[in-house]
């Protein structure tokens, strides 16, 4: 027979048959082993109940379930309000920029409404003062 470097022999059919029998015997006894390990004395279960009750008494109270729901509802309402507002269309460039021809026409119209041209207004004040100084009111 051929041996490996570690001194073991290759598995033969006889070795495989023994392994299968051992495995089937272990699997057959598994339910009994599980039942035996699951059986505990009443004292064990009592100590478990007491330990759980002590942990529950010392634990912090649970957060009410309405808190996460109220946060979620508030977020949905906020999103609905933000999405339902009408979006103002961007103003076009023609509306925001002024037309130079229109500005010129408005300036001409304002100067036509004046009795004295804008450049001569300081001279008008001077003329009025001179006139009032020369003309004395009658006693």
Buried (B, 14 or more C-beta within 10 A) or exposed (E): EEEEEEEEEEEEEEEEEEEEEEEEEEEEEEEEEEEEEEEEEEEEEEEEEEEEEEEEEEEEEEEEEEEEEEEEEEEEEEEEEEEEEEEEEEEEEEEEEEEEEEEEEEEEEEEEEEEEEEEEEEEEEEEEEEEEEEEEEEE
